[in-house]
């Protein structure tokens, strides 16, 4: 077997050139909107957190950005914690809440479908993080249609 002669990687080393950006840094034009939808279960994959981070980035680029939590996506906006609400039972436990709060504090709007909240997941509006706006199930389609009409950037994500 050949001997490995390379030095071991250590903290602080780079594996890739993360500064080489290929595309222009797009900023929103006046009045442009973005909508990021979530139809995914909290803690079942990375897409929920990734899309919240994308929504934060869209907001910072100047887009009037909204998040829509519907279906299992409402589970991203529910208060969590153990042993009490707000406590982190493990590292990353509050990632969704912390980043949704950051998004809203920077001017983003978060909507949650009341049908999914109650009928599918057995929660009421008091279970939502402060600042999340509950909407009627009929508003889910209308929110999407408003963004289509306004030529918004729409990021739709479904996981099952």
JOFENUR-V190487 format. One record per residue. N is the residue number from 1. RES is the residue in one small letter. SS is DSSP state (helix for helix, strand for strand, loop for the rest). PSI is psi as a letter, one per 40 degrees, with the letter a starting at -180 (* if undefined). D_CENTER is the distance of its C-alpha to the mean C-alpha in Angstrom with 2 decimals. Layout:
n = (N | N)
res = (RES | RES)
ss = (SS | SS)
psi = (PSI | PSI)
d_center = (D_CENTER | D_CENTER)
This chain:
n = (1 | 2 | 3 | 4 | 5 | 6 | 7 | 8 | 9 | 10 | 11 | 12 | 13 | 14 | 15 | 16 | 17 | 18 | 19 | 20 | 21 | 22 | 23 | 24 | 25 | 26 | 27 | 28 | 29 | 30 | 31 | 32 | 33 | 34 | 35 | 36 | 37 | 38 | 39 | 40 | 41 | 42 | 43 | 44 | 45 | 46 | 47 | 48 | 49 | 50 | 51 | 52 | 53 | 54 | 55 | 56 | 57 | 58 | 59 | 60 | 61 | 62 | 63 | 64 | 65 | 66 | 67 | 68 | 69 | 70 | 71 | 72 | 73 | 74 | 75 | 76 | 77 | 78 | 79 | 80 | 81 | 82 | 83 | 84 | 85 | 86 | 87 | 88 | 89 | 90 | 91 | 92 | 93 | 94 | 95 | 96 | 97 | 98 | 99 | 100 | 101 | 102 | 103 | 104 | 105 | 106 | 107 | 108 | 109 | 110 | 111 | 112 | 113 | 114 | 115 | 116 | 117 | 118 | 119 | 120 | 121 | 122 | 123 | 124 | 125 | 126 | 127 | 128 | 129 | 130 | 131 | 132 | 133 | 134 | 135 | 136 | 137 | 138 | 139 | 140 | 141 | 142 | 143 | 144 | 145 | 146 | 147 | 148 | 149 | 150 | 151 | 152 | 153 | 154 | 155 | 156 | 157 | 158 | 159 | 160)
res = (x | x | x | x | x | x | x | x | x | x | x | x | x | x | x | x | x | x | x | x | x | x | x | x | x | x | x | x | x | x | x | x | x | x | x | x | x | x | x | x | x | x | x | x | x | x | x | x | x | x | x | x | x | x | x | x | x | x | x | x | x | x | x | x | x | x | x | x | x | x | x | x | x | x | x | x | x | x | x | x | x | x | x | x | x | x | x | x | x | x | x | x | x | x | x | x | x | x | x | x | x | x | x | x | x | x | x | x | x | x | x | x | x | x | x | x | x | x | x | x | x | x | x | x | x | x | x | x | x | x | x | x | x | x | x | x | x | x | x | x | x | x | x | x | x | x | x | x | x | x | x | x | x | x | x | x | x | x | x | x)
ss = (loop | loop | loop | loop | loop | loop | loop | loop | loop | loop | loop | loop | loop | loop | loop | loop | loop | loop | loop | loop | loop | loop | loop | loop | loop | loop | loop | loop | loop | loop | loop | loop | strand | strand | strand | strand | strand | strand | strand | loop | loop | loop | loop | loop | loop | loop | helix | helix | helix | helix | helix | helix | helix | helix | helix | helix | helix | helix | helix | helix | loop | loop | loop | strand | strand | strand | strand | strand | strand | loop | helix | helix | helix | helix | helix | helix | helix | strand | loop | loop | loop | loop | loop | loop | loop | loop | loop | loop | loop | loop | loop | loop | loop | loop | helix | helix | helix | helix | helix | helix | helix | helix | helix | helix | helix | loop | loop | loop | strand | strand | strand | strand | strand | helix | helix | helix | helix | helix | helix | helix | loop | loop | loop | loop | helix | helix | helix | strand | loop | loop | loop | loop | strand | strand | strand | loop | helix | helix | helix | helix | helix | helix | helix | helix | helix | helix | helix | helix | helix | loop | loop | loop | strand | strand | strand | strand | strand | strand | loop | loop)
psi = (h | i | i | h | e | i | i | i | i | i | h | e | i | h | d | i | g | e | e | g | h | d | i | i | g | h | i | i | i | h | e | i | i | i | h | h | i | h | g | i | h | h | e | e | i | e | d | d | d | d | d | d | d | d | d | d | d | d | d | d | e | e | i | h | h | i | h | h | h | i | a | e | d | d | e | d | e | i | h | i | i | h | e | i | h | e | i | h | d | i | h | e | d | e | d | d | d | d | d | d | d | d | d | d | d | e | e | i | i | h | i | h | h | d | d | d | d | d | d | d | e | f | i | i | d | e | e | i | i | h | e | h | h | i | i | i | d | d | d | d | d | d | d | d | d | d | d | d | d | e | f | i | h | h | h | h | h | h | i | *)
d_center = (47.56 | 46.83 | 46.00 | 42.57 | 43.41 | 40.05 | 38.82 | 36.02 | 32.61 | 31.88 | 29.11 | 28.45 | 29.41 | 27.43 | 27.07 | 25.91 | 26.28 | 22.80 | 24.29 | 25.58 | 23.21 | 24.43 | 23.00 | 23.34 | 20.69 | 19.79 | 19.41 | 19.02 | 22.35 | 23.35 | 21.58 | 19.08 | 15.92 | 12.61 | 10.61 | 7.42 | 8.20 | 7.37 | 10.73 | 10.28 | 11.68 | 10.37 | 12.25 | 13.58 | 12.10 | 9.90 | 7.82 | 5.18 | 5.11 | 6.10 | 3.89 | 1.93 | 5.68 | 6.79 | 6.06 | 7.89 | 10.34 | 11.05 | 11.74 | 13.96 | 15.70 | 16.86 | 15.06 | 14.88 | 11.19 | 9.93 | 7.10 | 9.08 | 8.95 | 12.20 | 14.35 | 13.10 | 9.50 | 11.09 | 11.57 | 8.14 | 9.58 | 13.05 | 15.01 | 16.02 | 18.66 | 22.00 | 24.75 | 23.45 | 20.21 | 18.33 | 20.19 | 18.65 | 20.69 | 19.74 | 18.04 | 14.24 | 14.60 | 12.74 | 9.88 | 7.26 | 9.67 | 10.57 | 7.48 | 6.81 | 10.55 | 10.67 | 8.66 | 11.09 | 13.94 | 13.72 | 14.21 | 10.99 | 11.34 | 9.44 | 11.62 | 12.38 | 15.23 | 18.26 | 19.83 | 17.25 | 17.04 | 20.83 | 22.38 | 20.16 | 18.95 | 21.70 | 19.86 | 20.76 | 19.16 | 20.24 | 17.87 | 14.78 | 13.57 | 15.68 | 14.62 | 12.65 | 14.98 | 16.36 | 17.63 | 20.34 | 19.76 | 21.73 | 19.28 | 16.60 | 18.91 | 20.12 | 16.78 | 16.37 | 20.05 | 19.89 | 17.39 | 19.65 | 22.65 | 21.36 | 20.73 | 17.07 | 14.83 | 12.93 | 10.46 | 11.11 | 10.19 | 12.58 | 13.57 | 16.61)
